[in-house]
């Protein structure tokens, strides 16, 4: 188990653990990370009709919690693993999800049934122990829909929340810049609060926002197979989305709020802390100075993984003090079909082994103009992974084969 009480919150192993991990390190050739072959093909995964969710339960809940009216089925409890056999836990992360504009119009044309959006990739989402999406639009039936036209009014109907739940998502990060862009001066807060309520009524858990800033800074803590995972989400792009002392919104990413949110996360005594910032410029594959600055602050404050978003294109991966930082996963579902880069993204599959990060792999995806998400073909997948690899430090953190595992070694040396 990680111990987050030291100055750098990195003291993770005792003498015995150090000896065992040292032998593993030598066996791996003394490399801090290695790549192994994928255990699944590039083609669409085989159907999996089960909705298996091993014991992912909320243990620290934001204050604003309406009673769900459309809950997901209760997950099947998993047997408690023995102390000598740490459980493997799969966490899945996507890029931006924007069920608005042309996506909303296409959904209406299909009889208000949005399930087509995720049908081709839902099996993999459902297979994860916890699937986490990033919502970058309001979900409310109050404001009028815009139709399929260029606009910054990004709002979709409430039924998109149920579609996310049916697709297999468990947690939705709403600390994003367009979460209050409903297009009417008097509906920003109303549509935003509708969004939180609709997500929760669909059985989804929410992180990164609340009725006040105090609520927005609260971590979401999940217990999965006996492992406590704290999620923290903040964003700094759009001031109109920020929560205040008495106003609803997202947790704004400042140095002070970062340290406060991380202190709250550490106070829950988690085994793993995952930071999810909404940051950086749009359409640039290179992380900027501010992203790298905050990435280092997240790590120094005790984050074990950093998974960022906002750029609408994929960005690279970096190790900071042996902590993986994924700067942007690109678009997962959006109508931005005016460039290949904005149609492309990756699903990040992160594997924990007990209370440590074991490794990760990427599944490249493409989103069409009507929002349909599909698996990237071989040429598209190569292009996506090549772009990520070119801006990663070191490059081998992004294999060029979809589904190929990167295994994090035990060295504490930072790779910069």
N, C-alpha and C positions, 0 to 999 in steps of 0.2 A: 504494500500500500504506500502511496506517496505520502510524505509528510510535508504539509504546506506551512509549517510554523517557523521555518528558518528564514534567514534574511532573503535568500533567493528562492525559497520554496522548492528547492530541487533535491533535497536530501532524501533519496528514495529507497536506499538499500542498506541493510546491515552488513556485518562482516561475512556471514554465510552467503547472503545474496550476492555480495561482491565477488566471492570466490567462484560461485556457480556461473554468474554472468561473465566473469572474466574468461572462464573456460569456453563459454559459448562464443565470446568475442574472438578468441584465438581460432576456434573452429571455423568461424566465418571469414577468416583471413584478415582480421583486424580492421575490417571496413565498418564504418558507422551505419551503413545501410546496404542491403543487397537486394537483388531482383530475382524472383523465382517465377516459374512458368505459370500462366493462368490456369485455373481449374474450371473455366467455363469458356465456351466458344464465343466468337464475335457475333454470331447470329443471334436472333431473338431467343431468350431463354425458354426452356420447355415450360409448358403451362403449369401453374401451381394454383389450384383453386382454393387452397386453404387460406385462412386469415390468421395465421399463427403469430402471436405476439407474446413471447415468454416474459411474464412478470415485469413489464415496464409500467411502473406506478409512480404517480406524483406524490412527493412527500413534502414539498414546500410550495404552497399555492398562492398566487397573487390574491390581493384582497377582493378584487372584482371577479366573482365567480357565480354567474347565473346558473340555475339548475338546468342541466342538459335535458332537452326534450327528445333528442335524437341520438342517444349514445351509441357508440360502437360496441360490439359484443365484447364481453369480458375475456381477457386473454387467458389461455391455459397456463396455470402455474407451472414453473419449472422446478425440478428437484434441486435442493440446495447442494452445490458441488462440495466435494471434500476439500479440506484445507490444502491438500497436496495436489489438487487438480484445479487450477484456476480456470474459470469458464471463459470461453470465447464469446465475445459480444460483437455483433455487427451493427454499426451505425451508418446510415445512408444520408447524404446531403445533396441537395440540388442547388442550381442557380436560381435566377429570378423567375417567379411565377406571376404572370400579369394577365388575368382573364378579363380583359377589357377591350374596347374599340372593336377591331375586326374579329377578335376571338368571341366577344359577346354577340356580335351580329351573326357570326357563323353558328353559334350555339342556338340562337333563336331560330335560325333557318332549319335547324335539326329538331325542332319541337321542344326547345329549352332542355335538351338532354346533353350535358357536357361530358359524359363518360368517354366519348370518342377521343378526348384530348389526351388521356393517359393510357388508353387501352393497350397500346403496343409495348409499353414499358412497365405496366403495373405489376407484373409478376415479380420483377426484381425489387420493386419498392416494397411489396408485401413480404418478401422473403427476409427483409432486414428485421432485426430485433427492435430498432427504433429508426423511423424514417422522418427526416426533418426537411421541411420546405421553407422557402423564403418568399413571402407574399408581398408584392410591390404594387398593390391596387386595393381600393376599398371594395368591400362586398356588402352591398346594401340595396334594398328595394325602394329606397326613398327617392334618390335623384333620378332624373330621366337618363336613359342610355344615349350614347352619342352616335351610334351607328359606326360604320367602317369608314372613318375619316381621320386625318391627322389632327391630333389634339393632345394636350397634356391632361385632359380629364380622363382619368383612369379609374373606372368603376365597373364592377360586374355584379350580376344578380346574386342573391344570397345562396342560391342552389349550388354555386361553385364551391362553397364550403363543404357541402355533403359530397361533392364529386372528389374533393381532395381526400376526404376520409375513406370513401369507397376505393380510391386508387391505392390506399395503403399507408398514407401519411399518418403520423402520430402527433408530431409537434410542428407548429408553424411559427417561424420567426417573423415578427411584424415591425421590427425596428428598421423601417425602410423609408425612403424619401417620398414615395407617392401614396402612402397609406391613407392620406387625408385629401387627396386630389379628386374630390367628387364634382368640382366644377361650379358649385353654387356657394355664394358667400355664407349662407346661413346653414349649410349642411356639413361643413367639414367635421366638426365634433360629432354631430349626430351620425353621419355615415361611418365615422371611425368607430364609435361605440357600437353601432350596428355590426361592424366587422368583427369586433371582439366577441360580441354575443353570438353571432352566427357561427363563428368557428367553434366556440365552446359547445353550442347546442348540437353541433355535428359530432361531438366527441373528441375534438382536437384540443390539444394543450397549446397554450400561447406563451411566448416569451418576448420581452423587449418593449412592452408598452403597458399602459395602464391609465386609470382615471386621473392620476397625479404622477409627478416625477418620482416620488417615493415608491409608488407601485412599480413604475417602469424599471427601476434599478434592481428590483428583486430578481434573484436567480430562479430558474426552474430546476428543481432537483428530481431526478428520476432514479429509481432503484431497479436495476435490471440484473437478474440472476445473482442478486446479493451485492452487486457493485453500485455504489452511489455516484451518479454523474450529474454535475452541476453545469447548467447552460446559462451563459450570460450574453445578452445581445444589446448593442448600442449602435447608433448611427449619427453621422454629422453632416449629411448632405443638404437637407431642406429645413430651414428654421421653422417654417409653418407647421411642420410635423412634430416639433419638439414639445414634450410635456413640460408643464410648469408646476409650481407648488400647489396650485389649485385648478389646473387645467389638464385635460387629457392629451395624450400623445405618446411619442416614443422616448426612450432614454437617449439623451444626446451624448455623443461620444466626446467628452473632454477628459483631460488628465485627471481632474478631481473626481468626476463621475466614474471613470474607469477604476480608480483606486477604491472608491466607495462600493461599487458593484462587486469588485473582486473580494473585498473584505467581507461583504455579506455572503458571497459564495463560500469562502474559506470557513466562515463561521458555521456552515452546515456540515462540516467535516466530510467532504466528499473524497472519493478515491481519484476522481478525474474531474478537471475543470476544462470546459470547452468554451472559448470565446468566439462570438460570431459578430464581427463588425460590418457595418454597411459604410463603405468608405471609397475614396479615390475618384479620379476622373473617369468619365465615360469613354468607351471605345478605344482605350489605350491599353495594349497588352503589357506594358511596363508598369509595375507599381511605382507610385511617385514617392517623394521624400516623406510626406505625411503618413502614408500607409506604412512605410518601413519604420518610421518613428513610433507610431502606435503599436506596431507589431512587437517591437522590442519592449515597450511598456507592458503589453499584455503578458509577455513571457516573464519579465521581471516580477510582475505581480502574482505569478503563480499559475498561469494558463498552461495546460498540458498539450493543447491543440488550439490553433487559430484557423477558423474557416470564414473567409471574407466573401463579400459580394458587392455588387452595384455596377461594375464596369460595362455590363451587357456584352462583354467578350471575355474569353478565358485569359487568365494571367498565370504566372508561374508559381512555383513552390520553393520554399526556402527553409533551411534549418537554422534556427536561432537558439543557441545553447541547447542543442539537441531536441528542440521542440519544433514540430512541423507547422509551417505557416502556409496555408493555401489562400492566395490573395484574391482570386475570383474564379468561380466555376462557370461564368458566362450566363447566357439565357437558357432556361429550361423550357419555359412555355411563354411565348409572346408572339406578337404579330410583326415583329421587325424583320420582314423578309427582303429588305432593300439591300442587304449585303450577306455574303456567306458567313462572315465572322459573327454577325449578330443573330444568325439562325443556329449557331453551333454552341454547344456547351458540353459539360461532362457531369456525370453522376459520380460523386466521390463515395467510395465504400471504405469505411475505416473499421479496422478490426482491433478490438481491445482483447488482451489476454489477461483476465483478472483486472488488476488496477494499473496496468501499463498499456501504452500504445504498442501494438505488435507490428502493424503495417497498414498499407492502403493500396487501393487500385482504382483505376478510372474506367468508366464506361461512357464513351462519346455518344452524344445525342444530337439530333437536328429537330428544330421546331419549324413547322410550315406556317404559311400566312394565316391559316384558319386556327392556328394553335396546336394542331396535331403534333405530338411528340413521337419520334421514331428513333430507332437505333441508327447511328451513322453507318454508311457503307464503308468498305475498306479504304477507299481513297479519301473520303471525308474524315474518317477516324485518324488516318495518318496525318492529314493536314492539321487537325485540331491538336493532336498530341505533339506534333512538331512545333507548333506555335508555343505551347506551354513549355516544352523542353528547352526551347531557345532562350527563355527568360528565367529559367530556374537555376538555383544555386544549391548543390551542383546539378548538372543536367540529368544524371541518372535517377533523380527523384521522380522523373516522369518517363516511364518506359514507353516505347513506341508500339507496343502490342496491347490492345484493349484487354482489360481483365488480368494483366500481369501484375503480380503482387510486388510491392516494394516492402521489404522487411527491415524494420528499424533495428539497428544493432544496439549494443549496450554501452558503447563508448560515450562518455560525457563530454568529449571534445566538441566544441562548436564548429560547424562548417559555415563559413561566411561568404 
